[in-house]
Amino acid sequence: MTAEEASVHEAHGRLTGDDAALIDVREPWEWEQVHIPGATLIPLGDLPDHLDEIPSDRDVFVHCKSGARSTRAVRWLRQAGRDRAVNVTGGIEAWQEAGLPVE
């Protein structure tokens, strides 16, 4: 995938297999309130310290609350060589509005 953005439905469809990852760049307190099953929490400010945990060989969908932080995260990840990083537009708010699963 080369697009920098995907809808929540596109992301959800791709995340059903093992060929994609989901990174949540919100803060831990936000994660505790609600999160997407299977997501990995790496707050935006911590990304540089966890780059080695982010796959480079598959699509990596990145989300936050509404899409602003994840947009910044995707830009940074792509500059750091993670060319398959994709922003989930609308974040977890759009995910919930679409009725997709959360915990």
C-alpha positions as CSV (number, residue, x, y, z in Angstrom):
1,M,0.0,0.0,0.0
2,T,1.4,3.4,-0.9
3,A,-1.4,5.7,0.1
4,E,-0.8,7.8,3.2
5,E,-4.4,7.6,4.4
6,A,-7.1,5.0,4.7
7,S,-10.7,5.1,5.9
8,V,-11.6,3.2,9.1
9,H,-13.4,0.6,6.9
10,E,-10.3,0.1,4.7
11,A,-8.1,-0.2,7.8
12,H,-10.5,-2.6,9.5
13,G,-10.6,-4.8,6.4
14,R,-6.9,-5.0,6.1
15,L,-6.3,-5.7,9.8
16,T,-8.2,-9.0,9.8
17,G,-5.1,-10.9,8.7
18,D,-1.5,-10.9,9.8
19,D,-0.3,-8.7,6.9
20,A,-0.9,-5.4,8.6
21,A,-0.3,-3.7,12.0
22,L,-2.2,-1.1,14.0
23,I,-0.4,1.5,16.1
24,D,-2.3,3.8,18.5
25,V,-0.4,7.1,19.1
26,R,-2.6,8.4,21.8
27,E,-1.7,8.7,25.5
28,P,-2.0,5.8,28.0
29,W,-4.9,7.4,29.8
30,E,-6.8,7.6,26.4
31,W,-6.0,4.0,25.7
32,E,-7.4,3.0,29.1
33,Q,-10.8,4.6,28.2
34,V,-11.2,2.8,24.9
35,H,-8.9,1.2,22.3
36,I,-9.1,-1.0,19.2
37,P,-8.5,-4.7,19.7
38,G,-5.1,-5.8,18.4
39,A,-3.6,-2.2,18.4
40,T,-0.2,-1.5,19.9
41,L,0.0,1.6,22.1
42,I,3.0,3.8,21.3
43,P,2.3,7.4,22.2
44,L,3.4,10.0,19.6
45,G,6.2,11.4,21.7
46,D,7.6,7.9,22.2
47,L,7.8,6.9,18.6
48,P,11.5,7.6,18.1
49,D,12.3,5.3,21.0
50,H,10.2,2.4,19.5
51,L,10.9,2.6,15.8
52,D,12.4,-0.9,15.9
53,E,9.1,-2.2,17.0
54,I,7.2,-0.9,14.0
55,P,7.3,-3.3,11.0
56,S,8.8,-2.1,7.7
57,D,7.7,-5.2,5.7
58,R,3.9,-4.7,6.0
59,D,1.3,-1.9,6.1
60,V,1.2,-0.1,9.4
61,F,-2.1,1.7,10.1
62,V,-1.7,4.5,12.6
63,H,-4.6,6.1,14.5
64,C,-5.2,8.6,17.3
65,K,-8.4,10.3,18.6
66,S,-9.3,12.2,15.5
67,G,-6.4,12.0,13.0
68,A,-4.2,15.0,13.8
69,R,-1.5,13.2,15.9
70,S,-1.6,10.1,13.6
71,T,-1.0,12.4,10.6
72,R,2.1,13.7,12.2
73,A,3.2,10.2,13.2
74,V,2.8,8.9,9.6
75,R,4.9,11.7,8.2
76,W,7.6,11.0,10.8
77,L,7.5,7.3,10.2
78,R,7.7,7.7,6.4
79,Q,10.7,10.0,6.9
80,A,12.2,7.3,9.1
81,G,11.9,4.7,6.4
82,R,8.5,3.2,7.2
83,D,7.1,3.8,3.7
84,R,4.0,1.6,4.5
85,A,2.8,3.8,7.3
86,V,-0.9,4.8,6.7
87,N,-3.0,7.3,8.6
88,V,-6.5,6.1,9.7
89,T,-8.6,9.2,8.9
90,G,-10.9,10.3,11.7
91,G,-9.1,8.2,14.3
92,I,-10.8,6.2,16.9
93,E,-13.7,8.6,16.9
94,A,-14.5,7.7,13.3
95,W,-13.9,4.0,14.1
96,Q,-16.5,4.1,16.9
97,E,-19.0,6.1,14.8
98,A,-18.7,3.4,12.1
99,G,-19.6,0.7,14.7
100,L,-16.3,-1.1,14.5
101,P,-15.1,-3.1,17.5
102,V,-13.5,-1.4,20.5
103,E,-12.5,-2.5,24.0
